[in-house]
Amino acid sequence: MAPRPPAPAAPVVLSVGGSVLFTGTDDARYFGALADTLKRVGERVPLVVTTGGGRTAREYIRLGRDLGLTEVELDEVGIDVTRLHARLLAARIGPPCPSRPPETVAEAARELRQASPVVLGGTEPGHTTDAVAALIAVRVRASRLVNATDVDGVYEADPRSNPKARRLDAMSWDGFRALVEATAPTGAGQNFLFDRVGAAVLARAKLPLYIVHGRDLSNLEAALDGRPFRGSRIGG
């Protein structure tokens, strides 16, 4: 009897915060190195990546708010910026990554059947790219969602203002959601550790969330691969 072929690897989803995509320091080199990392990982496992808007989106949203745009219109401005970031990253990755980023969760899931990695930005007003990543992760039955942000995990206090703050290497979903609910602001263009909608979606599905620093690419790759990493693990 012929040996049974190995089961296909479960998909992995990555949410890259805009706070690490554009810092004003060495961004072109980082984009290139990130693209190389994602292409390499995408050859091993089905991979979906969402890109945030960061300070670029916040600047446009600030201008739009001064001009009197509604919150829905401001969300749409931010979504356009996230899609621009996705297009830049997808173009740098190259084939088989689709050059035109999907615009819906369903479209991203369909693209993943044909290509890896798949890169996209936002989808609709009211959903951050963290929430989009969470919805995709549940839709494609991902093994984990990795959130690449500008801190290397969840801390008991802001490590940028309190260097003695302790990193929490593991948290329950209940504890993490309480933290998110207490600290996540509302409105377009906000900056926070993780989106409350995304946290609720992942907690309900019991799908683990890893939080790592997005500019530490070797550590990010370890988290994507499911190897030991520096950061915080939520649930699982």
C-alpha positions in Angstrom: 0.0 0.0 0.0 1.3 3.4 -0.9 2.1 5.7 2.0 -0.6 8.3 2.8 0.5 11.8 1.7 1.1 14.2 4.6 -1.8 16.3 5.6 -1.6 19.9 4.3 -0.4 22.5 6.7 -3.0 24.6 8.4 -3.0 28.3 7.3 -1.4 31.0 9.3 -2.6 34.6 9.4 -0.4 37.7 10.1 -1.5 41.2 11.0 1.2 43.7 10.4 0.6 47.0 12.1 1.1 50.2 10.2 3.2 51.3 13.2 6.0 48.9 12.0 5.5 49.4 8.2 6.4 53.1 8.2 8.5 54.5 11.0 10.6 57.0 9.0 13.7 54.8 9.6 15.0 52.4 7.0 11.5 51.6 5.7 12.5 50.5 2.2 15.0 48.0 3.6 12.4 46.7 6.1 9.7 46.3 3.4 12.1 44.3 1.3 13.3 42.1 4.2 9.7 41.6 5.3 8.6 40.6 1.8 11.5 38.0 1.6 10.4 36.6 5.0 6.8 36.3 4.0 7.6 34.7 0.6 9.7 32.1 2.4 7.1 31.3 5.0 4.4 31.3 2.3 6.2 28.5 0.6 5.9 26.4 3.7 2.4 27.1 4.9 -0.7 28.9 3.4 -0.2 32.5 4.6 -2.5 35.5 4.7 -1.2 38.9 5.6 -3.1 42.1 6.5 -1.4 45.5 6.5 -2.4 48.4 8.7 -2.4 52.1 7.9 -0.3 53.5 10.8 0.6 57.1 11.1 0.1 57.7 7.3 -3.6 56.8 7.7 -3.9 58.8 10.9 -2.5 61.9 9.2 -5.1 61.7 6.4 -7.9 60.9 8.9 -6.9 63.9 11.0 -7.1 66.1 7.9 -10.5 64.5 6.9 -11.8 65.1 10.4 -10.8 68.7 10.2 -12.7 68.9 6.9 -15.8 67.5 8.5 -15.9 64.0 7.1 -18.1 61.4 8.9 -16.5 58.5 10.8 -17.5 56.1 8.0 -15.8 58.3 5.4 -12.8 58.6 7.6 -12.7 54.8 7.9 -12.8 54.6 4.1 -9.8 56.9 3.9 -7.9 54.7 6.3 -8.9 51.6 4.3 -7.5 53.2 1.1 -4.1 53.7 2.9 -4.0 50.1 4.2 -4.7 48.8 0.6 -1.8 51.0 -0.7 0.5 49.4 1.9 -0.8 45.9 0.8 -0.2 46.7 -2.8 3.4 47.8 -2.1 4.2 44.7 -0.1 2.5 42.3 -2.5 4.4 43.8 -5.5 7.7 43.4 -3.6 6.9 39.8 -2.8 6.0 39.0 -6.4 4.3 35.9 -7.8 2.5 33.8 -6.7 1.3 36.6 -4.4 -1.7 38.3 -6.1 -0.6 41.7 -7.2 -4.1 43.2 -6.6 -5.0 42.8 -2.9 -8.4 41.2 -2.2 -11.0 43.6 -0.8 -13.1 41.2 1.2 -12.6 38.3 3.6 -14.3 35.9 1.2 -12.1 37.0 -1.6 -8.9 36.5 0.5 -10.0 33.0 1.4 -10.6 32.1 -2.2 -7.2 33.5 -3.3 -5.5 31.4 -0.6 -6.6 28.3 -2.4 -4.5 29.3 -5.4 -1.6 31.3 -3.9 0.5 32.0 -0.8 1.1 34.5 0.6 -2.0 36.6 0.0 -1.7 40.2 1.2 -4.6 42.6 1.8 -5.5 45.8 3.6 -8.9 46.8 5.1 -12.3 45.6 3.9 -15.1 47.8 5.2 -15.8 50.7 7.7 -15.8 49.6 11.3 -13.3 46.8 10.9 -9.6 47.4 11.6 -7.1 45.2 9.8 -6.7 43.3 13.1 -10.4 42.4 12.9 -10.1 41.5 9.2 -7.1 39.2 10.1 -9.2 37.6 12.9 -12.2 37.0 10.6 -9.9 35.5 7.9 -8.2 33.3 10.5 -11.5 31.8 11.5 -12.7 31.6 7.9 -9.7 29.6 6.7 -9.3 27.6 10.0 -5.9 29.0 10.7 -3.7 27.4 13.3 -2.8 30.9 14.8 -2.8 34.6 14.2 0.4 36.5 14.6 0.1 40.2 15.4 3.3 42.2 14.4 3.3 45.5 16.3 5.7 48.0 17.7 6.2 46.3 21.1 7.4 42.8 21.7 4.3 41.5 23.5 1.7 42.5 26.1 3.0 44.3 29.2 1.5 45.0 32.5 2.2 48.7 31.8 3.5 50.7 28.7 7.2 49.7 28.4 7.9 52.9 26.4 7.1 55.0 29.5 7.9 52.4 32.2 11.1 50.4 31.4 10.4 48.3 34.5 7.1 47.0 33.1 6.9 43.2 32.9 6.0 41.4 29.7 3.2 38.9 30.1 4.4 35.9 28.1 1.1 34.0 28.3 -2.5 35.3 29.0 -5.9 33.8 29.0 -8.5 35.2 26.5 -10.6 36.5 29.4 -7.6 38.5 30.8 -6.6 39.8 27.4 -10.1 40.8 26.4 -10.5 42.7 29.7 -7.3 44.5 28.9 -8.4 45.4 25.4 -11.8 46.6 26.5 -10.1 48.8 29.1 -7.6 50.4 26.7 -8.8 50.2 23.1 -10.2 53.6 22.0 -12.9 54.0 19.4 -13.2 56.0 16.2 -11.3 56.0 12.9 -7.5 56.2 13.0 -6.8 55.0 16.5 -3.6 53.3 17.7 -3.9 50.3 20.1 -2.4 46.9 20.9 -5.2 44.8 19.3 -8.7 45.4 18.1 -11.6 44.5 20.4 -13.7 43.0 17.6 -10.8 40.9 16.5 -10.1 39.7 20.1 -13.8 38.7 20.5 -13.7 36.7 17.2 -10.5 34.9 18.1 -11.7 34.2 21.7 -14.9 32.7 20.5 -13.1 30.4 18.1 -10.4 29.5 20.7 -7.8 30.4 18.2 -4.4 31.5 19.6 -2.9 34.9 19.1 0.8 35.6 19.2 2.0 39.2 19.7 5.6 40.0 18.6 7.7 43.0 17.5 7.2 43.4 13.8 10.7 44.7 13.1 12.4 41.6 14.6 12.1 39.5 11.5 13.8 36.3 12.7 11.6 36.2 15.7 8.5 37.0 13.6 9.4 34.1 11.3 9.7 31.8 14.4 6.2 32.8 15.5 4.8 32.3 12.0 6.4 28.8 11.9 5.0 27.9 15.4 8.5 27.7 16.9 9.5 29.3 20.2 9.5 33.0 20.0 9.8 36.2 22.2 6.5 37.8 22.8 3.1 37.0 24.2 0.8 34.1 23.5 -2.9 34.6 24.1 -5.1 31.5 24.5 -4.4 28.2 23.0 
